[in-house]
Amino acid sequence: MPRGGQSEEVERQVGQAEGKLFTHRAAFARTSVIQAFLGSAPQLTLQLYICVLQRGVSIGRGTLMVISLLSIVYGALRCNILAIKIKYDDYEMDIGPMAYLCIFLWRSFEIATRVAVLVLFSSVLQLWVLPVVLLNFLVFFLYPWILFWWSHSPFPENIEKTLTRVGTTIVLCLLTFLYAGINMFCWSAVQVKLNDPDLINKSQNWYRMSVYYMLRFVENASLLLLWYIYKTDFYSFVCAPLLVLQLLVAYAIAIFFMLVFYQFCHPCRRLFSSSMTQGLWNCSALLCLVCNSASPENRPIGKAALEPASPSARKEPPANDGAPDTVSDTADDLPNDTTYDMLNDTLYDTPTDIGNNITSEVNGDICHSVSA
């Protein structure tokens, strides 16, 4: 065993080796994510588009498509694991095989459905697919910058000491470019936050995630509806309604496995103050509330319609000279002297005594009216 200065030198070398190993692993994880969403995802989309136009899938092209899909799913899985390690760095965690399985199924259904929807839509409306893709890309590219501008935070300077302001801006643009590319095909588990020193949002925002999946489901359904409306006889070899239903069900299955992962398989699920299911439920309830309030049947009724008519506004029947009218008028004019005082016993008078007093007063009024 080395002693003295030699032990300190060994510890320093071991620490440097561990730091380099950690840096290399992090770089490999980021590289796999970049290669998956900026390389394999466009490749899979192009290969599937060619297969649709040729009405068939060869063995070689099918193999390449499967490899591309697995590469994208692996990149999304690495993104999920990286997000968990960043957000819960202070805790020891053990990601079990069921968590990996749920993430794999969740990402597989989500990415495959998204690629299929984009390919079907682009096969019938070639001119409109570019605006749809650019709109999606620009929204997710500008979203972190809008939040950064809204927070009025200073420009981040601690990314790299050797970078100038222009170089830092280029790095941040490339980071948001990758973020937009990931969100084009699936939900990015690593959320970019430019006003954070680590550039990563470490909070778990269920509502943002719920809004993303609700809007993405509506977008996929709208694109499939447009494809179904404008499809030609070229798609006579497939059952269009069944295909639309299968794609929507596949995306719903992806959401189901996502809920299973966060509800039962997440390694730090006990630290959650709320759940993803609750976030989806609250967003759905808010959407239903907005829709119901906008419908004309549920608009609030005016105050005048809700208030009952006052006794003075009621029409009185024509008065007669007979005695029955005098009795009814006299009985209606009787004052109500009942007081709801909890300190005395006024409320505890027996109903028989009260009825006898009222009857005697009414009889006296009747006799007085008749004698007059």
LUMLO-809610 format. One record per residue (C-alpha): y, z, x. Coordinates in steps of 0.1 Angstrom, whole numbers, plus 5000, padded with zeros to 4 digits. Last residue first. Layout:
BEGIN
+------+------+------+
:    v :    w :    u :
+------+------+------+
:    Y :    Z :    X :
...
+------+------+------+
//
This chain:
BEGIN
+------+------+------+
:    v :    w :    u :
+------+------+------+
: 5470 : 5114 : 3807 :
: 5440 : 5134 : 3794 :
: 5417 : 5107 : 3807 :
: 5433 : 5106 : 3841 :
: 5432 : 5143 : 3846 :
: 5396 : 5145 : 3834 :
: 5386 : 5118 : 3859 :
: 5405 : 5135 : 3888 :
: 5388 : 5167 : 3881 :
: 5354 : 5150 : 3880 :
: 5361 : 5134 : 3914 :
: 5371 : 5168 : 3929 :
: 5340 : 5185 : 3915 :
: 5317 : 5157 : 3928 :
: 5332 : 5159 : 3963 :
: 5328 : 5196 : 3965 :
: 5292 : 5194 : 3952 :
: 5283 : 5167 : 3977 :
: 5296 : 5188 : 4006 :
: 5278 : 5219 : 3994 :
: 5245 : 5199 : 3991 :
: 5248 : 5182 : 4025 :
: 5248 : 5216 : 4043 :
: 5276 : 5222 : 4067 :
: 5265 : 5218 : 4103 :
: 5292 : 5194 : 4114 :
: 5320 : 5219 : 4107 :
: 5303 : 5246 : 4128 :
: 5329 : 5249 : 4154 :
: 5331 : 5241 : 4191 :
: 5315 : 5206 : 4190 :
: 5343 : 5192 : 4169 :
: 5335 : 5161 : 4150 :
: 5360 : 5165 : 4122 :
: 5353 : 5155 : 4086 :
: 5385 : 5155 : 4065 :
: 5380 : 5120 : 4051 :
: 5407 : 5116 : 4025 :
: 5398 : 5104 : 3990 :
: 5416 : 5072 : 3981 :
: 5384 : 5053 : 3974 :
: 5373 : 5078 : 3948 :
: 5406 : 5076 : 3929 :
: 5405 : 5038 : 3928 :
: 5369 : 5038 : 3916 :
: 5376 : 5063 : 3889 :
: 5408 : 5046 : 3877 :
: 5389 : 5013 : 3875 :
: 5362 : 5030 : 3853 :
: 5389 : 5043 : 3830 :
: 5401 : 5010 : 3815 :
: 5435 : 4995 : 3819 :
: 5423 : 4967 : 3842 :
: 5433 : 4957 : 3878 :
: 5425 : 4923 : 3892 :
: 5400 : 4925 : 3920 :
: 5414 : 4933 : 3955 :
: 5414 : 4906 : 3982 :
: 5406 : 4919 : 4016 :
: 5433 : 4919 : 4042 :
: 5441 : 4956 : 4038 :
: 5405 : 4965 : 4045 :
: 5406 : 4948 : 4079 :
: 5384 : 4918 : 4085 :
: 5358 : 4923 : 4112 :
: 5366 : 4913 : 4148 :
: 5343 : 4887 : 4164 :
: 5360 : 4856 : 4151 :
: 5394 : 4869 : 4161 :
: 5382 : 4876 : 4196 :
: 5371 : 4840 : 4201 :
: 5335 : 4832 : 4208 :
: 5322 : 4830 : 4243 :
: 5305 : 4797 : 4253 :
: 5268 : 4798 : 4251 :
: 5262 : 4768 : 4228 :
: 5287 : 4747 : 4249 :
: 5265 : 4749 : 4280 :
: 5284 : 4759 : 4312 :
: 5275 : 4795 : 4310 :
: 5239 : 4787 : 4306 :
: 5239 : 4764 : 4337 :
: 5257 : 4790 : 4358 :
: 5233 : 4818 : 4347 :
: 5203 : 4796 : 4354 :
: 5216 : 4789 : 4389 :
: 5222 : 4826 : 4395 :
: 5187 : 4835 : 4383 :
: 5172 : 4809 : 4406 :
: 5192 : 4822 : 4435 :
: 5181 : 4858 : 4427 :
: 5145 : 4848 : 4424 :
: 5145 : 4828 : 4457 :
: 5161 : 4858 : 4475 :
: 5136 : 4882 : 4459 :
: 5107 : 4861 : 4471 :
: 5122 : 4860 : 4506 :
: 5121 : 4898 : 4507 :
: 5146 : 4926 : 4510 :
: 5154 : 4953 : 4536 :
: 5129 : 4937 : 4560 :
: 5117 : 4960 : 4588 :
: 5082 : 4962 : 4573 :
: 5079 : 4925 : 4576 :
: 5080 : 4926 : 4614 :
: 5048 : 4908 : 4622 :
: 5052 : 4884 : 4593 :
: 5018 : 4879 : 4576 :
: 5022 : 4894 : 4541 :
: 5055 : 4886 : 4525 :
: 5071 : 4863 : 4551 :
: 5039 : 4843 : 4556 :
: 5029 : 4842 : 4520 :
: 5064 : 4830 : 4510 :
: 5062 : 4802 : 4535 :
: 5027 : 4793 : 4523 :
: 5041 : 4789 : 4487 :
: 5071 : 4769 : 4499 :
: 5047 : 4744 : 4515 :
: 5026 : 4743 : 4484 :
: 5057 : 4734 : 4464 :
: 5063 : 4705 : 4488 :
: 5028 : 4693 : 4482 :
: 5032 : 4696 : 4445 :
: 5063 : 4674 : 4447 :
: 5044 : 4649 : 4468 :
: 5014 : 4648 : 4445 :
: 5035 : 4644 : 4413 :
: 5054 : 4614 : 4428 :
: 5020 : 4599 : 4438 :
: 5005 : 4604 : 4404 :
: 5035 : 4588 : 4387 :
: 5034 : 4558 : 4411 :
: 4996 : 4550 : 4408 :
: 4991 : 4529 : 4439 :
: 4981 : 4492 : 4443 :
: 5010 : 4480 : 4422 :
: 5034 : 4491 : 4448 :
: 5046 : 4456 : 4457 :
: 5053 : 4451 : 4420 :
: 5087 : 4466 : 4426 :
: 5101 : 4501 : 4429 :
: 5136 : 4507 : 4416 :
: 5130 : 4534 : 4391 :
: 5101 : 4552 : 4409 :
: 5120 : 4551 : 4442 :
: 5151 : 4566 : 4425 :
: 5130 : 4593 : 4410 :
: 5114 : 4600 : 4444 :
: 5148 : 4603 : 4460 :
: 5159 : 4627 : 4432 :
: 5128 : 4649 : 4436 :
: 5133 : 4651 : 4473 :
: 5169 : 4661 : 4469 :
: 5161 : 4687 : 4443 :
: 5134 : 4702 : 4466 :
: 5159 : 4702 : 4495 :
: 5185 : 4719 : 4474 :
: 5161 : 4747 : 4464 :
: 5148 : 4750 : 4499 :
: 5182 : 4752 : 4515 :
: 5195 : 4776 : 4489 :
: 5166 : 4800 : 4495 :
: 5171 : 4799 : 4533 :
: 5208 : 4807 : 4529 :
: 5199 : 4835 : 4504 :
: 5173 : 4850 : 4527 :
: 5196 : 4855 : 4556 :
: 5177 : 4874 : 4583 :
: 5202 : 4883 : 4610 :
: 5199 : 4873 : 4646 :
: 5221 : 4842 : 4644 :
: 5218 : 4825 : 4678 :
: 5246 : 4814 : 4701 :
: 5236 : 4843 : 4725 :
: 5272 : 4855 : 4727 :
: 5277 : 4849 : 4689 :
: 5306 : 4828 : 4677 :
: 5286 : 4796 : 4678 :
: 5259 : 4808 : 4655 :
: 5229 : 4784 : 4654 :
: 5200 : 4794 : 4632 :
: 5165 : 4794 : 4648 :
: 5140 : 4791 : 4619 :
: 5152 : 4756 : 4613 :
: 5141 : 4744 : 4579 :
: 5124 : 4711 : 4579 :
: 5129 : 4673 : 4584 :
: 5166 : 4669 : 4587 :
: 5170 : 4705 : 4595 :
: 5154 : 4699 : 4629 :
: 5177 : 4670 : 4638 :
: 5208 : 4690 : 4627 :
: 5199 : 4719 : 4651 :
: 5193 : 4694 : 4679 :
: 5227 : 4679 : 4674 :
: 5241 : 4715 : 4671 :
: 5228 : 4722 : 4706 :
: 5240 : 4689 : 4719 :
: 5275 : 4696 : 4706 :
: 5274 : 4731 : 4722 :
: 5264 : 4716 : 4755 :
: 5292 : 4690 : 4753 :
: 5318 : 4717 : 4744 :
: 5307 : 4738 : 4774 :
: 5311 : 4708 : 4797 :
: 5346 : 4701 : 4784 :
: 5355 : 4738 : 4788 :
: 5342 : 4738 : 4824 :
: 5306 : 4746 : 4833 :
: 5297 : 4765 : 4865 :
: 5296 : 4799 : 4848 :
: 5272 : 4788 : 4821 :
: 5273 : 4799 : 4784 :
: 5299 : 4826 : 4789 :
: 5330 : 4808 : 4778 :
: 5326 : 4807 : 4740 :
: 5358 : 4796 : 4723 :
: 5375 : 4826 : 4707 :
: 5365 : 4836 : 4671 :
: 5386 : 4825 : 4641 :
: 5355 : 4832 : 4619 :
: 5363 : 4800 : 4598 :
: 5363 : 4778 : 4628 :
: 5329 : 4790 : 4639 :
: 5315 : 4787 : 4604 :
: 5328 : 4751 : 4602 :
: 5313 : 4744 : 4637 :
: 5279 : 4757 : 4626 :
: 5280 : 4735 : 4594 :
: 5292 : 4703 : 4612 :
: 5258 : 4692 : 4625 :
: 5240 : 4703 : 4594 :
: 5262 : 4684 : 4570 :
: 5265 : 4654 : 4594 :
: 5228 : 4649 : 4596 :
: 5222 : 4652 : 4558 :
: 5250 : 4628 : 4551 :
: 5239 : 4604 : 4579 :
: 5203 : 4603 : 4565 :
: 5215 : 4596 : 4529 :
: 5241 : 4571 : 4540 :
: 5214 : 4552 : 4561 :
: 5188 : 4553 : 4533 :
: 5211 : 4535 : 4509 :
: 5209 : 4500 : 4524 :
: 5171 : 4499 : 4525 :
: 5166 : 4509 : 4489 :
: 5130 : 4501 : 4481 :
: 5112 : 4509 : 4514 :
: 5138 : 4535 : 4524 :
: 5130 : 4557 : 4494 :
: 5092 : 4556 : 4501 :
: 5098 : 4563 : 4538 :
: 5121 : 4592 : 4532 :
: 5098 : 4608 : 4507 :
: 5068 : 4604 : 4530 :
: 5086 : 4620 : 4559 :
: 5097 : 4650 : 4538 :
: 5062 : 4655 : 4524 :
: 5046 : 4654 : 4558 :
: 5072 : 4679 : 4572 :
: 5068 : 4705 : 4545 :
: 5031 : 4702 : 4541 :
: 5025 : 4706 : 4578 :
: 5052 : 4733 : 4583 :
: 5037 : 4757 : 4557 :
: 5001 : 4750 : 4568 :
: 5009 : 4757 : 4604 :
: 5031 : 4787 : 4596 :
: 5004 : 4802 : 4574 :
: 4977 : 4796 : 4601 :
: 4998 : 4812 : 4628 :
: 5005 : 4842 : 4607 :
: 4968 : 4845 : 4599 :
: 4960 : 4844 : 4636 :
: 4980 : 4875 : 4643 :
: 5015 : 4878 : 4658 :
: 5016 : 4912 : 4677 :
: 5050 : 4928 : 4679 :
: 5067 : 4953 : 4701 :
: 5103 : 4958 : 4690 :
: 5136 : 4954 : 4708 :
: 5134 : 4916 : 4708 :
: 5132 : 4914 : 4670 :
: 5156 : 4885 : 4664 :
: 5149 : 4866 : 4696 :
: 5111 : 4870 : 4694 :
: 5110 : 4860 : 4658 :
: 5132 : 4830 : 4663 :
: 5110 : 4818 : 4692 :
: 5079 : 4821 : 4671 :
: 5094 : 4801 : 4644 :
: 5107 : 4774 : 4668 :
: 5073 : 4772 : 4684 :
: 5058 : 4766 : 4650 :
: 5083 : 4739 : 4643 :
: 5075 : 4722 : 4676 :
: 5038 : 4725 : 4669 :
: 5043 : 4709 : 4635 :
: 5062 : 4680 : 4650 :
: 5035 : 4674 : 4677 :
: 5008 : 4677 : 4650 :
: 5026 : 4650 : 4629 :
: 5030 : 4627 : 4660 :
: 4993 : 4631 : 4669 :
: 4983 : 4623 : 4633 :
: 5006 : 4593 : 4632 :
: 4992 : 4580 : 4666 :
: 4956 : 4583 : 4653 :
: 4965 : 4564 : 4621 :
: 4981 : 4537 : 4642 :
: 4950 : 4533 : 4663 :
: 4926 : 4534 : 4633 :
: 4946 : 4509 : 4613 :
: 4965 : 4520 : 4582 :
: 4971 : 4496 : 4553 :
: 4996 : 4481 : 4528 :
: 5014 : 4463 : 4557 :
: 5048 : 4475 : 4544 :
: 5036 : 4510 : 4538 :
: 5019 : 4511 : 4572 :
: 5051 : 4500 : 4589 :
: 5071 : 4528 : 4572 :
: 5044 : 4553 : 4583 :
: 5048 : 4543 : 4619 :
: 5086 : 4544 : 4617 :
: 5087 : 4579 : 4602 :
: 5061 : 4592 : 4627 :
: 5081 : 4579 : 4656 :
: 5114 : 4594 : 4642 :
: 5096 : 4628 : 4640 :
: 5079 : 4625 : 4674 :
: 5109 : 4620 : 4695 :
: 5140 : 4640 : 4685 :
: 5121 : 4665 : 4664 :
: 5090 : 4671 : 4685 :
: 5105 : 4664 : 4719 :
: 5133 : 4688 : 4714 :
: 5111 : 4715 : 4701 :
: 5086 : 4711 : 4730 :
: 5115 : 4712 : 4755 :
: 5128 : 4744 : 4740 :
: 5093 : 4761 : 4744 :
: 5089 : 4747 : 4779 :
: 5123 : 4760 : 4789 :
: 5115 : 4795 : 4775 :
: 5082 : 4795 : 4794 :
: 5099 : 4784 : 4826 :
: 5126 : 4811 : 4823 :
: 5100 : 4838 : 4816 :
: 5080 : 4827 : 4847 :
: 5112 : 4826 : 4868 :
: 5121 : 4862 : 4857 :
: 5085 : 4874 : 4864 :
: 5086 : 4859 : 4898 :
: 5120 : 4874 : 4906 :
: 5108 : 4908 : 4894 :
: 5077 : 4905 : 4916 :
: 5098 : 4896 : 4946 :
: 5121 : 4926 : 4940 :
: 5091 : 4949 : 4936 :
: 5076 : 4936 : 4969 :
: 5109 : 4941 : 4987 :
: 5112 : 4977 : 4974 :
: 5077 : 4984 : 4985 :
: 5084 : 4971 : 5020 :
: 5115 : 4992 : 5024 :
: 5095 : 5024 : 5022 :
: 5058 : 5020 : 5019 :
: 5034 : 4991 : 5014 :
: 5000 : 5000 : 5000 :
+------+------+------+
//
